[in-house]
Amino acid sequence: MKLPSNTFLASIRSGQPQIGLWLSLASGYATEAVAGAGFDWLLIDTEHSPNDLTSVMTQLQVLAAHPVTPVVRPDWNDTVLVKRLLDIGAPGLLFPMVQTPDEAAQAVAATRYPPRGVRGVSGCNRANGFARMSDYFSRVEEETAVLVQVETRAALEQVLQIGRVDGVDGVFFGPSDIAADLGLLGRPNDPAVWDVIRPAARKLMEAGIPVGTLVFDPGLARSLLGEGFSFVACGSDLALLARGADALLRGMKA
């Protein structure tokens, strides 16, 4: 038994755009409903949703039957939590609120076994096929996507140094928090927000570092992919359910 290749990671490394969707409903059943839609990657969120370790594992088990790469967002850059997410088989992690190169290096270290990092060693878990994967320890580092999220003006000022940290596979821009830091709370699509994100993204692209984001406007999502963004999520299961219910009722009342 061999460790599967990370198709999302291979794609962003080779410049193939990846379209994603956020998973916030904390439900294996809801995840199964969207898993077959054809997205390249699905983000299981634990920062702003009621997901816990068990619900994350359930969704990873569901997604294993589909040709889509799961990425998990921990609720914080926490070494112990990262260890547990990796042990249940998360093939990629998106670390929130990374402010400095040192914090990016801490995130990478949490995904690496000693002597290159600080990940604790478990010999038998879901990630290594319950000790059936003969190449897990030799290949897991190259097959685990480490993505770091910049969400403030301070982080934007250091974005190139953050992206160049050894082991960082991509930089993700969080427009909602950047908007808040600019005094534009609740306005992530405001042109002023993208006036600070786009130059930072271009710096990374010119350095060959993949960049990504989440927006809820499909037109903007397509535009960003056309501008060179590598991985863009264009909505969430939660928003699809809520807005779909709103639209259905409006149609009935019209």
VOSEDREN-207601 format. One record per residue (C-alpha): residue number from 0; residue in one letter; chain; x negated, z, y. Coordinates in Angstrom, 3 decimals, padded with zeros to 6 digits. Each point is the difference from the previous one (the first is absolute). Last residue first. Layout:
# VOSEDREN-207601
<NUM; "A"; "A"; <X; Z; Y>>,
...
# end
This chain:
# VOSEDREN-207601
<253; "A"; "A"; <043.150; -006.379; 036.741>>,
<252; "K"; "A"; <000.605; 003.253; -001.861>>,
<251; "M"; "A"; <-001.098; -001.292; -003.407>>,
<250; "G"; "A"; <-003.028; -001.734; 001.439>>,
<249; "R"; "A"; <-001.054; 003.109; 001.879>>,
<248; "L"; "A"; <000.325; 001.975; -003.245>>,
<247; "L"; "A"; <-002.236; -002.377; -001.901>>,
<246; "A"; "A"; <-002.570; -000.142; 002.799>>,
<245; "D"; "A"; <-000.309; 003.791; 000.159>>,
<244; "A"; "A"; <-000.321; 000.295; -003.789>>,
<243; "G"; "A"; <-002.734; -002.672; 000.013>>,
<242; "R"; "A"; <-001.749; 001.809; 002.849>>,
<241; "A"; "A"; <-000.106; 003.256; -001.978>>,
<240; "L"; "A"; <-000.929; -001.528; -003.356>>,
<239; "L"; "A"; <-002.607; -002.417; 001.357>>,
<238; "A"; "A"; <-001.428; 002.748; 002.213>>,
<237; "L"; "A"; <-000.494; 002.305; -002.986>>,
<236; "D"; "A"; <-001.522; -002.706; -002.204>>,
<235; "S"; "A"; <-002.476; -000.745; 002.766>>,
<234; "G"; "A"; <-000.985; -002.893; 002.233>>,
<233; "C"; "A"; <-002.566; -002.711; 000.730>>,
<232; "A"; "A"; <-003.204; 001.385; -001.507>>,
<231; "V"; "A"; <-003.052; -001.983; 001.081>>,
<230; "F"; "A"; <-003.262; -000.475; -001.870>>,
<229; "S"; "A"; <-002.778; -002.327; 001.162>>,
<228; "F"; "A"; <000.699; -000.376; 003.726>>,
<227; "G"; "A"; <-001.454; -003.346; 001.048>>,
<226; "E"; "A"; <002.144; -001.129; 002.913>>,
<225; "G"; "A"; <002.417; -001.775; -002.346>>,
<224; "L"; "A"; <000.561; 003.250; -001.873>>,
<223; "L"; "A"; <000.733; 001.617; 003.351>>,
<222; "S"; "A"; <002.527; -002.693; 000.907>>,
<221; "R"; "A"; <001.810; 000.382; -003.321>>,
<220; "A"; "A"; <000.330; 003.749; 000.564>>,
<219; "L"; "A"; <001.146; -000.560; 003.593>>,
<218; "G"; "A"; <002.768; -002.284; -001.220>>,
<217; "P"; "A"; <000.905; 002.388; -002.814>>,
<216; "D"; "A"; <000.471; 002.878; 002.487>>,
<215; "F"; "A"; <-000.299; 003.363; -001.733>>,
<214; "V"; "A"; <-003.758; 000.272; 000.387>>,
<213; "L"; "A"; <-002.607; 001.573; -002.306>>,
<212; "T"; "A"; <-003.711; -000.721; 000.430>>,
<211; "G"; "A"; <-003.091; -001.600; -001.501>>,
<210; "V"; "A"; <-003.625; -000.912; 000.627>>,
<209; "P"; "A"; <-002.695; -001.370; -002.316>>,
<208; "I"; "A"; <-003.615; 000.444; 001.206>>,
<207; "G"; "A"; <-002.027; -003.207; 000.403>>,
<206; "A"; "A"; <-001.741; 001.145; 003.193>>,
<205; "E"; "A"; <001.966; -002.542; 002.033>>,
<204; "M"; "A"; <003.157; 001.382; -001.610>>,
<203; "L"; "A"; <-000.932; 003.525; 001.031>>,
<202; "K"; "A"; <-000.584; -000.920; 003.627>>,
<201; "R"; "A"; <003.201; -002.070; -000.033>>,
<200; "A"; "A"; <002.008; 003.019; -001.158>>,
<199; "A"; "A"; <-001.261; 002.078; 002.922>>,
<198; "P"; "A"; <000.926; -002.781; 002.419>>,
<197; "R"; "A"; <003.486; -000.270; -001.602>>,
<196; "I"; "A"; <000.808; 003.715; -000.053>>,
<195; "V"; "A"; <-000.386; 000.711; 003.726>>,
<194; "D"; "A"; <002.219; -002.832; 001.277>>,
<193; "W"; "A"; <002.181; 000.613; -003.032>>,
<192; "V"; "A"; <001.136; 003.325; 001.403>>,
<191; "A"; "A"; <000.505; -001.421; 003.496>>,
<190; "P"; "A"; <002.167; -002.772; -001.474>>,
<189; "D"; "A"; <002.496; 002.640; -001.215>>,
<188; "N"; "A"; <000.609; -000.394; -003.728>>,
<187; "P"; "A"; <-000.706; 003.669; -000.818>>,
<186; "R"; "A"; <002.504; 001.273; 002.619>>,
<185; "G"; "A"; <001.196; 003.387; -001.275>>,
<184; "L"; "A"; <-002.486; 001.951; 002.112>>,
<183; "L"; "A"; <-001.578; -002.173; 002.687>>,
<182; "G"; "A"; <-002.299; 002.558; 001.634>>,
<181; "L"; "A"; <-003.109; -001.786; -001.245>>,
<180; "D"; "A"; <-000.544; 002.584; -002.744>>,
<179; "A"; "A"; <003.602; -000.559; -001.106>>,
<178; "A"; "A"; <-000.564; -003.747; -000.214>>,
<177; "I"; "A"; <-003.142; 000.580; -002.075>>,
<176; "D"; "A"; <002.076; 002.213; -002.266>>,
<175; "S"; "A"; <002.636; -002.693; -000.528>>,
<174; "P"; "A"; <-002.540; -002.839; -000.175>>,
<173; "G"; "A"; <-001.973; 001.404; -002.951>>,
<172; "F"; "A"; <-002.898; -002.425; -000.462>>,
<171; "F"; "A"; <-001.491; -000.284; -003.493>>,
<170; "V"; "A"; <-003.710; -000.495; -000.578>>,
<169; "G"; "A"; <-001.283; -001.470; -003.254>>,
<168; "D"; "A"; <-002.309; 000.452; -002.961>>,
<167; "V"; "A"; <-001.855; 003.123; 001.173>>,
<166; "G"; "A"; <-002.753; 000.728; -002.541>>,
<165; "D"; "A"; <-002.912; 000.028; 002.429>>,
<164; "V"; "A"; <001.262; 000.816; 003.480>>,
<163; "R"; "A"; <000.184; -003.265; 001.956>>,
<162; "G"; "A"; <003.705; 000.317; 000.773>>,
<161; "I"; "A"; <-000.478; 003.362; 001.689>>,
<160; "Q"; "A"; <-002.899; -001.299; 002.113>>,
<159; "L"; "A"; <002.120; -002.984; 001.031>>,
<158; "V"; "A"; <003.011; 002.166; 000.820>>,
<157; "Q"; "A"; <-001.848; 002.502; 002.171>>,
<156; "E"; "A"; <001.970; -000.582; 003.219>>,
<155; "L"; "A"; <003.137; -000.594; -002.072>>,
<154; "A"; "A"; <-000.389; 003.494; -001.497>>,
<153; "A"; "A"; <000.085; 001.613; 003.441>>,
<152; "R"; "A"; <002.966; -002.162; 001.013>>,
<151; "T"; "A"; <001.929; 001.355; -002.983>>,
<150; "E"; "A"; <001.378; -001.134; -003.369>>,
<149; "V"; "A"; <-002.822; -001.392; -002.108>>,
<148; "Q"; "A"; <000.859; -000.084; -003.721>>,
<147; "V"; "A"; <-002.650; -000.258; -002.683>>,
<146; "L"; "A"; <000.230; -002.124; -003.147>>,
<145; "V"; "A"; <-001.924; 000.738; -003.181>>,
<144; "A"; "A"; <000.981; -002.408; -002.780>>,
<143; "T"; "A"; <-001.133; 001.153; -003.446>>,
<142; "E"; "A"; <-001.361; -002.740; -002.308>>,
<141; "E"; "A"; <-003.689; 000.212; 000.998>>,
<140; "E"; "A"; <-000.061; 003.777; -000.446>>,
<139; "V"; "A"; <001.985; -000.117; -003.242>>,
<138; "R"; "A"; <-002.497; -002.283; -001.716>>,
<137; "S"; "A"; <-002.645; 002.107; -001.810>>,
<136; "F"; "A"; <002.187; 003.068; -000.549>>,
<135; "Y"; "A"; <002.908; -002.039; -001.317>>,
<134; "D"; "A"; <-001.941; -002.352; -002.269>>,
<133; "S"; "A"; <001.016; 001.309; -003.446>>,
<132; "M"; "A"; <003.612; 000.517; 000.981>>,
<131; "R"; "A"; <001.645; 002.079; -002.779>>,
<130; "A"; "A"; <-000.604; 003.407; 001.599>>,
<129; "F"; "A"; <003.688; 000.531; 000.770>>,
<128; "G"; "A"; <000.252; -003.531; 001.388>>,
<127; "N"; "A"; <-002.663; 000.824; 002.585>>,
<126; "A"; "A"; <002.450; 000.524; 002.862>>,
<125; "R"; "A"; <002.574; 001.818; -002.155>>,
<124; "N"; "A"; <-002.414; 002.811; -000.820>>,
<123; "C"; "A"; <-002.731; 001.024; -002.425>>,
<122; "G"; "A"; <-003.580; 000.707; 001.034>>,
<121; "S"; "A"; <000.735; 001.586; 003.360>>,
<120; "V"; "A"; <-002.902; -000.031; 002.440>>,
<119; "G"; "A"; <000.342; 001.425; 003.507>>,
<118; "R"; "A"; <-000.454; -002.451; 002.842>>,
<117; "V"; "A"; <-002.851; 001.080; 002.285>>,
<116; "G"; "A"; <-001.911; -003.158; 000.783>>,
<115; "R"; "A"; <-002.937; -002.241; -000.872>>,
<114; "P"; "A"; <-001.634; 002.567; -002.354>>,
<113; "P"; "A"; <002.659; 000.701; -000.993>>,
<112; "Y"; "A"; <003.298; -001.874; -000.492>>,
<111; "R"; "A"; <001.396; -001.995; 002.866>>,
<110; "T"; "A"; <003.543; 000.008; 001.454>>,
<109; "A"; "A"; <-000.417; 003.191; 002.059>>,
<108; "A"; "A"; <-003.286; -001.359; 001.351>>,
<107; "V"; "A"; <001.822; -002.989; 001.499>>,
<106; "A"; "A"; <002.381; 002.233; 001.935>>,
<105; "Q"; "A"; <-002.859; 002.189; 001.237>>,
<104; "A"; "A"; <-001.839; -003.122; 001.172>>,
<103; "A"; "A"; <003.081; -001.008; 001.996>>,
<102; "E"; "A"; <000.098; 003.481; 001.526>>,
<101; "D"; "A"; <-003.653; -000.336; 000.977>>,
<100; "P"; "A"; <000.650; -003.435; 001.491>>,
<99; "T"; "A"; <002.585; 001.605; 002.291>>,
<98; "Q"; "A"; <003.744; 000.367; 000.544>>,
<97; "V"; "A"; <001.614; -000.694; -003.353>>,
<96; "M"; "A"; <003.681; 000.799; 000.514>>,
<95; "P"; "A"; <001.356; -001.025; -003.412>>,
<94; "F"; "A"; <-002.017; -000.983; -003.103>>,
<93; "L"; "A"; <001.440; -002.999; -001.836>>,
<92; "L"; "A"; <-000.872; 000.272; -003.690>>,
<91; "G"; "A"; <-000.335; -002.623; -002.728>>,
<90; "P"; "A"; <000.199; -000.276; -003.769>>,
<89; "A"; "A"; <002.032; 003.249; -000.327>>,
<88; "G"; "A"; <-000.278; 000.961; -003.668>>,
<87; "I"; "A"; <001.167; 003.567; -000.495>>,
<86; "D"; "A"; <-003.616; 001.190; 000.291>>,
<85; "L"; "A"; <-000.423; -001.842; 003.293>>,
<84; "L"; "A"; <002.937; 001.839; 001.545>>,
<83; "R"; "A"; <-001.350; 003.344; -001.252>>,
<82; "K"; "A"; <-003.480; -000.594; 001.395>>,
<81; "V"; "A"; <001.470; -001.131; 003.325>>,
<80; "L"; "A"; <001.979; 003.243; 000.257>>,
<79; "V"; "A"; <-003.153; 002.054; -000.510>>,
<78; "T"; "A"; <-002.043; -002.011; 002.501>>,
<77; "D"; "A"; <002.597; 000.130; 002.775>>,
<76; "N"; "A"; <000.156; -002.761; 002.598>>,
<75; "W"; "A"; <003.684; 000.735; 000.569>>,
<74; "D"; "A"; <003.512; -000.855; -001.192>>,
<73; "P"; "A"; <-001.506; -002.315; -002.570>>,
<72; "R"; "A"; <000.988; -003.673; 000.341>>,
<71; "V"; "A"; <000.199; -001.647; -003.406>>,
<70; "V"; "A"; <-000.658; -003.700; -000.628>>,
<69; "P"; "A"; <001.780; -001.764; -002.839>>,
<68; "T"; "A"; <-001.094; -003.527; -000.964>>,
<67; "V"; "A"; <002.708; -002.434; -001.138>>,
<66; "P"; "A"; <000.294; -002.025; -003.204>>,
<65; "H"; "A"; <002.691; 002.272; -001.510>>,
<64; "A"; "A"; <000.129; 002.303; -003.041>>,
<63; "A"; "A"; <-002.509; 002.443; 001.492>>,
<62; "L"; "A"; <002.369; 000.352; 002.960>>,
<61; "V"; "A"; <002.335; 002.313; -001.897>>,
<60; "Q"; "A"; <-002.839; 002.258; -001.169>>,
<59; "L"; "A"; <-001.395; 000.140; 003.537>>,
<58; "Q"; "A"; <003.482; 000.917; 001.214>>,
<57; "T"; "A"; <000.241; 002.887; -002.455>>,
<56; "M"; "A"; <-003.494; 001.150; 000.991>>,
<55; "V"; "A"; <000.988; 000.100; 003.673>>,
<54; "S"; "A"; <003.160; 001.942; -000.845>>,
<53; "T"; "A"; <-002.067; 002.561; -001.904>>,
<52; "L"; "A"; <-002.662; 000.413; 002.674>>,
<51; "D"; "A"; <002.540; 000.447; 002.785>>,
<50; "N"; "A"; <002.001; -002.477; 002.063>>,
<49; "P"; "A"; <002.273; 001.444; 002.697>>,
<48; "S"; "A"; <-001.058; -002.639; 002.570>>,
<47; "H"; "A"; <-002.220; -000.155; 003.084>>,
<46; "E"; "A"; <-003.461; 000.698; -001.395>>,
<45; "T"; "A"; <000.718; -000.581; -003.709>>,
<44; "D"; "A"; <000.508; -003.757; 000.200>>,
<43; "I"; "A"; <-000.128; -002.338; -002.977>>,
<42; "L"; "A"; <-001.202; -003.278; 001.512>>,
<41; "L"; "A"; <000.924; -003.153; -001.900>>,
<40; "W"; "A"; <-002.355; -002.956; -000.250>>,
<39; "D"; "A"; <000.284; -003.745; -000.616>>,
<38; "F"; "A"; <003.776; -000.106; 000.416>>,
<37; "G"; "A"; <001.871; -002.092; -002.568>>,
<36; "A"; "A"; <003.501; 001.489; -000.034>>,
<35; "G"; "A"; <-000.487; 001.477; -003.472>>,
<34; "A"; "A"; <-001.052; 003.433; 001.217>>,
<33; "V"; "A"; <002.929; 000.338; 002.399>>,
<32; "A"; "A"; <002.593; 001.425; -002.433>>,
<31; "E"; "A"; <-002.679; 001.790; -002.034>>,
<30; "T"; "A"; <-001.010; 001.926; 003.112>>,
<29; "A"; "A"; <003.593; 001.072; 000.560>>,
<28; "Y"; "A"; <000.190; 001.301; -003.591>>,
<27; "G"; "A"; <-003.371; 001.727; 000.246>>,
<26; "S"; "A"; <001.243; 001.826; 003.064>>,
<25; "A"; "A"; <-001.925; 001.567; 002.875>>,
<24; "L"; "A"; <002.020; -002.064; 002.507>>,
<23; "S"; "A"; <-003.083; -000.730; 002.114>>,
<22; "L"; "A"; <-001.515; -003.118; -001.562>>,
<21; "W"; "A"; <-001.578; -002.277; 002.629>>,
<20; "L"; "A"; <-000.163; -003.758; -000.618>>,
<19; "G"; "A"; <-002.964; -002.364; -000.122>>,
<18; "I"; "A"; <-001.197; -003.544; 000.615>>,
<17; "Q"; "A"; <-003.636; -000.752; -000.864>>,
<16; "P"; "A"; <-002.050; -002.686; 001.729>>,
<15; "Q"; "A"; <-002.801; -001.546; -002.144>>,
<14; "G"; "A"; <-003.375; 000.535; 001.687>>,
<13; "S"; "A"; <-002.176; 000.490; -003.077>>,
<12; "R"; "A"; <-000.426; 003.754; 000.443>>,
<11; "I"; "A"; <003.690; 000.327; 000.828>>,
<10; "S"; "A"; <000.878; -001.751; -003.258>>,
<9; "A"; "A"; <-002.407; 001.876; -002.264>>,
<8; "L"; "A"; <001.355; 003.294; 001.315>>,
<7; "F"; "A"; <003.597; -001.024; -000.565>>,
<6; "T"; "A"; <-000.817; -001.327; -003.481>>,
<5; "N"; "A"; <-001.577; 003.279; -001.139>>,
<4; "S"; "A"; <-001.384; -000.901; -003.411>>,
<3; "P"; "A"; <001.367; 001.987; -002.923>>,
<2; "L"; "A"; <-002.252; 002.642; -001.611>>,
<1; "K"; "A"; <-000.722; -001.059; -003.578>>,
<0; "M"; "A"; <001.403; 001.044; -003.388>>,
# end
